Amino acid sequence: MHTLKWVLAVALLSTLKFNAQNLKDYQWKNRVLLLFDDSIKSPALKSQLEKFSDVPEEMVERDLILFIVTDKGIFTRNGHLQDMPLKDAYDTAHISEKFKGVVLIGKDGGAKLKKDFEIDPLVIFDLIDGMPMRKAEMRSAKKH
C-alpha cells in the first residue's frame, strides 16, 4: 500500500511539472508583449500599461498578449502571477535582468523589438502589421 501511494505521488508530481506553462506555449498562436521592470507598481510600468489598456481591440486583432516581468515573477496585465519561469522570459527576450522596457516576441518566438519605456502602442501595431505573417493574416481576413 505504501508503494502504491509513493507511485501515485510521483505520477502526480511529474504530471504537474509536465503541464508547466512557458512562453513557448504561445509560439505560432500569439505575439507576446513583455513589459520588464523592477516592480509591478513602477510608475513607468503603470503608465505603459495604461497605454495598452486603451487599445484592447487592436491587441486582440493582432493576437497580442501582454505579460509583466519583475524579479517577483511573470504576471498577467491584471497582476495575476503566472506559473512561468523568469529565466524563460529573459532568455526569450535576449536581455539582461537590468533591462526596463518593452520586448515584442513574434509568433515565431523571436524578439522583434526591444525599447525602453514608454512606447506608443501604434509603434508596436505598425511593426506587427508590417510583418509577413500579419500581412497574410490580414489578406486571409479580407477573404472571409
CYANA upper distance limits for C-alpha pairs under 8 A (distance plus 0.5 A):
  1 MET  CA      5 LYS  CA      6.95
  2 HIS  CA      6 TRP  CA      6.83
  3 THR  CA      7 VAL  CA      6.67
  4 LEU  CA      8 LEU  CA      6.66
  5 LYS  CA      9 ALA  CA      6.59
  6 TRP  CA     10 VAL  CA      6.71
  7 VAL  CA     11 ALA  CA      6.62
  8 LEU  CA     12 LEU  CA      6.59
  9 ALA  CA     13 LEU  CA      6.71
 10 VAL  CA     14 SER  CA      6.59
 11 ALA  CA     15 THR  CA      6.68
 12 LEU  CA     16 LEU  CA      6.83
 13 LEU  CA     17 LYS  CA      6.80
 14 SER  CA     18 PHE  CA      6.54
 15 THR  CA     19 ASN  CA      6.71
 16 LEU  CA     20 ALA  CA      6.95
 20 ALA  CA     83 ASP  CA      7.19
 20 ALA  CA     84 MET  CA      7.61
 21 GLN  CA     25 ASP  CA      7.23
 21 GLN  CA     83 ASP  CA      6.56
 21 GLN  CA     84 MET  CA      6.02
 22 ASN  CA     26 TYR  CA      8.49
 22 ASN  CA     83 ASP  CA      8.20
 22 ASN  CA     84 MET  CA      5.57
 22 ASN  CA     85 PRO  CA      7.47
 22 ASN  CA     88 ASP  CA      7.40
 23 LEU  CA     27 GLN  CA      7.80
 23 LEU  CA     84 MET  CA      8.01
 23 LEU  CA     88 ASP  CA      7.35
 23 LEU  CA     89 ALA  CA      7.63
 23 LEU  CA     92 THR  CA      8.33
 24 LYS  CA    109 GLY  CA      7.52
 26 TYR  CA     30 ASN  CA      5.84
 26 TYR  CA     31 ARG  CA      7.94
 26 TYR  CA     32 VAL  CA      8.17
 26 TYR  CA    107 LYS  CA      7.91
 27 GLN  CA     31 ARG  CA      8.13
 27 GLN  CA    106 GLY  CA      8.35
 27 GLN  CA    107 LYS  CA      5.64
 27 GLN  CA    108 ASP  CA      6.30
 27 GLN  CA    109 GLY  CA      5.96
 28 TRP  CA    107 LYS  CA      5.07
 28 TRP  CA    108 ASP  CA      6.24
 28 TRP  CA    109 GLY  CA      8.11
 29 LYS  CA     63 ASP  CA      7.89
 29 LYS  CA    107 LYS  CA      6.72
 30 ASN  CA     63 ASP  CA      5.48
 30 ASN  CA     64 LEU  CA      6.30
 30 ASN  CA     65 ILE  CA      7.30
 30 ASN  CA    106 GLY  CA      7.99
 30 ASN  CA    107 LYS  CA      5.93
 31 ARG  CA     62 ARG  CA      8.03
 31 ARG  CA     63 ASP  CA      6.37
 31 ARG  CA     64 LEU  CA      5.18
 31 ARG  CA     65 ILE  CA      6.83
 31 ARG  CA    104 LEU  CA      7.77
 31 ARG  CA    105 ILE  CA      6.20
 31 ARG  CA    106 GLY  CA      5.30
 31 ARG  CA    107 LYS  CA      5.41
 32 VAL  CA     64 LEU  CA      6.13
 32 VAL  CA     65 ILE  CA      5.53
 32 VAL  CA     66 LEU  CA      6.30
 32 VAL  CA     67 PHE  CA      7.96
 32 VAL  CA    104 LEU  CA      6.41
 32 VAL  CA    105 ILE  CA      5.48
 32 VAL  CA    106 GLY  CA      7.14
 32 VAL  CA    107 LYS  CA      8.22
 33 LEU  CA     64 LEU  CA      7.37
 33 LEU  CA     65 ILE  CA      6.55
 33 LEU  CA     66 LEU  CA      5.13
 33 LEU  CA     67 PHE  CA      6.78
 33 LEU  CA    102 VAL  CA      7.41
 33 LEU  CA    103 VAL  CA      6.32
 33 LEU  CA    104 LEU  CA      5.15
 33 LEU  CA    105 ILE  CA      6.73
 34 LEU  CA     66 LEU  CA      6.42
 34 LEU  CA     67 PHE  CA      5.52
 34 LEU  CA     68 ILE  CA      6.33
 34 LEU  CA     69 VAL  CA      7.18
 34 LEU  CA     89 ALA  CA      8.38
 34 LEU  CA    102 VAL  CA      6.22
 34 LEU  CA    103 VAL  CA      5.64
 34 LEU  CA    104 LEU  CA      6.89
 34 LEU  CA    105 ILE  CA      8.26
 35 LEU  CA     45 LEU  CA      7.74
 35 LEU  CA     66 LEU  CA      8.03
 35 LEU  CA     67 PHE  CA      6.75
 35 LEU  CA     68 ILE  CA      5.25
 35 LEU  CA     69 VAL  CA      6.38
 35 LEU  CA    100 LYS  CA      8.08
 35 LEU  CA    101 GLY  CA      6.22
 35 LEU  CA    102 VAL  CA      5.22
 35 LEU  CA    103 VAL  CA      7.09
 36 PHE  CA     45 LEU  CA      8.43
 36 PHE  CA     68 ILE  CA      6.59
 36 PHE  CA     69 VAL  CA      5.24
 36 PHE  CA     70 THR  CA      6.55
 36 PHE  CA     99 PHE  CA      7.24
 36 PHE  CA    100 LYS  CA      5.47
 36 PHE  CA    101 GLY  CA      5.73
 36 PHE  CA    102 VAL  CA      6.83
 36 PHE  CA    103 VAL  CA      8.46
 37 ASP  CA     42 SER  CA      7.64
 37 ASP  CA     45 LEU  CA      7.25
 37 ASP  CA     68 ILE  CA      8.29
 37 ASP  CA     69 VAL  CA      6.93
 37 ASP  CA     70 THR  CA      5.86
 37 ASP  CA     99 PHE  CA      7.81
 37 ASP  CA    100 LYS  CA      5.32
 37 ASP  CA    101 GLY  CA      7.21
 38 ASP  CA     42 SER  CA      7.63
 38 ASP  CA     70 THR  CA      5.68
 38 ASP  CA     71 ASP  CA      6.75
 38 ASP  CA    100 LYS  CA      8.05
 39 SER  CA     70 THR  CA      6.16
 39 SER  CA     71 ASP  CA      7.95
 39 SER  CA     72 LYS  CA      8.42
 40 ILE  CA     45 LEU  CA      7.42
 40 ILE  CA     46 LYS  CA      8.12
 40 ILE  CA     68 ILE  CA      7.76
 40 ILE  CA     70 THR  CA      7.20
 40 ILE  CA     79 GLY  CA      8.13
 41 LYS  CA     45 LEU  CA      7.61
 41 LYS  CA     46 LYS  CA      7.12
 42 SER  CA     46 LYS  CA      6.64
 43 PRO  CA     47 SER  CA      6.58
 44 ALA  CA     48 GLN  CA      6.70
 44 ALA  CA    117 PHE  CA      7.00
 44 ALA  CA    118 GLU  CA      7.57
 45 LEU  CA     49 LEU  CA      6.61
 45 LEU  CA    117 PHE  CA      7.98
 46 LYS  CA     50 GLU  CA      6.75
 47 SER  CA     51 LYS  CA      7.07
 47 SER  CA    118 GLU  CA      8.22
 48 GLN  CA     52 PHE  CA      7.19
 48 GLN  CA    117 PHE  CA      7.45
 48 GLN  CA    118 GLU  CA      6.36
 48 GLN  CA    119 ILE  CA      7.73
 49 LEU  CA     53 SER  CA      6.56
 49 LEU  CA     77 ARG  CA      7.95
 50 GLU  CA     54 ASP  CA      7.01
 51 LYS  CA     55 VAL  CA      7.86
 51 LYS  CA    120 ASP  CA      7.68
 51 LYS  CA    121 PRO  CA      7.26
 52 PHE  CA     56 PRO  CA      7.42
 52 PHE  CA    121 PRO  CA      6.83
 55 VAL  CA     59 MET  CA      7.01
 55 VAL  CA    121 PRO  CA      8.42
 56 PRO  CA     60 VAL  CA      6.77
 57 GLU  CA     61 GLU  CA      6.55
 58 GLU  CA     62 ARG  CA      6.88
 58 GLU  CA    125 PHE  CA      8.26
 59 MET  CA     63 ASP  CA      6.70
 59 MET  CA     64 LEU  CA      5.42
 59 MET  CA     65 ILE  CA      7.55
 60 VAL  CA     64 LEU  CA      6.45
 60 VAL  CA     65 ILE  CA      8.26
 62 ARG  CA    125 PHE  CA      8.36
 62 ARG  CA    128 ILE  CA      8.09
 62 ARG  CA    134 ARG  CA      8.05
 66 LEU  CA     76 THR  CA      7.21
 66 LEU  CA     77 ARG  CA      6.73
 67 PHE  CA     74 ILE  CA      7.04
 67 PHE  CA     75 PHE  CA      6.09
 67 PHE  CA     76 THR  CA      5.39
 67 PHE  CA     77 ARG  CA      6.33
 68 ILE  CA     74 ILE  CA      6.15
 68 ILE  CA     75 PHE  CA      5.47
 68 ILE  CA     76 THR  CA      6.65
 68 ILE  CA     77 ARG  CA      6.90
 68 ILE  CA     79 GLY  CA      8.42
 69 VAL  CA     73 GLY  CA      6.47
 69 VAL  CA     74 ILE  CA      5.08
 69 VAL  CA     75 PHE  CA      6.87
 69 VAL  CA     86 LEU  CA      8.03
 69 VAL  CA     89 ALA  CA      8.03
 70 THR  CA     74 ILE  CA      6.98
 71 ASP  CA     86 LEU  CA      8.21
 73 GLY  CA     81 LEU  CA      7.14
 73 GLY  CA     82 GLN  CA      7.81
 73 GLY  CA     84 MET  CA      8.19
 73 GLY  CA     85 PRO  CA      7.93
 73 GLY  CA     86 LEU  CA      6.38
 74 ILE  CA     81 LEU  CA      6.37
 74 ILE  CA     82 GLN  CA      6.02
 74 ILE  CA     83 ASP  CA      8.15
 74 ILE  CA     84 MET  CA      7.02
 74 ILE  CA     85 PRO  CA      8.16
 74 ILE  CA     86 LEU  CA      7.03
 75 PHE  CA     79 GLY  CA      5.78
 75 PHE  CA     80 HIS  CA      5.63
 75 PHE  CA     81 LEU  CA      4.89
 75 PHE  CA     82 GLN  CA      5.94
 76 THR  CA     80 HIS  CA      5.72
 76 THR  CA     81 LEU  CA      7.16
 76 THR  CA     82 GLN  CA      7.53
 84 MET  CA     88 ASP  CA      7.79
 85 PRO  CA     89 ALA  CA      7.80
 86 LEU  CA     90 TYR  CA      7.18
 87 LYS  CA     91 ASP  CA      6.42
 88 ASP  CA     92 THR  CA      6.45
 89 ALA  CA     93 ALA  CA      6.55
 90 TYR  CA     94 HIS  CA      6.30
 90 TYR  CA     95 ILE  CA      6.06
 90 TYR  CA     96 SER  CA      7.16
 90 TYR  CA     97 GLU  CA      7.46
 91 ASP  CA     95 ILE  CA      7.47
 92 THR  CA    105 ILE  CA      8.40
 92 THR  CA    109 GLY  CA      7.92
 92 THR  CA    110 GLY  CA      7.71
 92 THR  CA    111 ALA  CA      7.58
 93 ALA  CA    103 VAL  CA      6.96
 93 ALA  CA    104 LEU  CA      8.49
 93 ALA  CA    105 ILE  CA      7.70
 93 ALA  CA    110 GLY  CA      8.19
 93 ALA  CA    111 ALA  CA      6.08
 94 HIS  CA    111 ALA  CA      7.99
 95 ILE  CA     99 PHE  CA      7.03
 99 PHE  CA    116 ASP  CA      8.46
100 LYS  CA    116 ASP  CA      6.53
100 LYS  CA    117 PHE  CA      7.48
101 GLY  CA    114 LYS  CA      7.78
101 GLY  CA    115 LYS  CA      6.12
101 GLY  CA    116 ASP  CA      4.53
101 GLY  CA    117 PHE  CA      5.11
101 GLY  CA    118 GLU  CA      7.75
102 VAL  CA    113 LEU  CA      8.14
102 VAL  CA    114 LYS  CA      6.22
102 VAL  CA    115 LYS  CA      5.78
102 VAL  CA    116 ASP  CA      6.62
102 VAL  CA    117 PHE  CA      6.99
102 VAL  CA    118 GLU  CA      8.50
102 VAL  CA    119 ILE  CA      8.22
103 VAL  CA    111 ALA  CA      7.29
103 VAL  CA    112 LYS  CA      7.87
103 VAL  CA    113 LEU  CA      5.92
103 VAL  CA    114 LYS  CA      5.03
103 VAL  CA    115 LYS  CA      7.10
104 LEU  CA    111 ALA  CA      6.30
104 LEU  CA    112 LYS  CA      5.92
104 LEU  CA    113 LEU  CA      5.58
104 LEU  CA    114 LYS  CA      7.24
104 LEU  CA    124 ILE  CA      8.35
105 ILE  CA    109 GLY  CA      6.28
105 ILE  CA    110 GLY  CA      5.91
105 ILE  CA    111 ALA  CA      4.98
105 ILE  CA    112 LYS  CA      6.19
105 ILE  CA    113 LEU  CA      7.94
106 GLY  CA    110 GLY  CA      5.98
106 GLY  CA    111 ALA  CA      6.86
106 GLY  CA    112 LYS  CA      6.70
115 LYS  CA    119 ILE  CA      7.79
119 ILE  CA    123 VAL  CA      7.60
119 ILE  CA    124 ILE  CA      8.46
120 ASP  CA    124 ILE  CA      7.67
121 PRO  CA    125 PHE  CA      6.72
122 LEU  CA    126 ASP  CA      6.41
123 VAL  CA    127 LEU  CA      6.70
124 ILE  CA    128 ILE  CA      6.69
125 PHE  CA    129 ASP  CA      6.46
126 ASP  CA    130 GLY  CA      6.74
127 LEU  CA    131 MET  CA      7.24
128 ILE  CA    134 ARG  CA      6.97
129 ASP  CA    134 ARG  CA      6.07
129 ASP  CA    135 LYS  CA      6.84
130 GLY  CA    134 ARG  CA      7.48
130 GLY  CA    135 LYS  CA      7.22
131 MET  CA    135 LYS  CA      6.75
132 PRO  CA    136 ALA  CA      6.77
133 MET  CA    137 GLU  CA      6.80
134 ARG  CA    138 MET  CA      6.71
135 LYS  CA    139 ARG  CA      6.74
136 ALA  CA    140 SER  CA      6.60
137 GLU  CA    141 ALA  CA      6.64
138 MET  CA    142 LYS  CA      6.82
139 ARG  CA    143 LYS  CA      7.11
140 SER  CA    144 HIS  CA      7.26
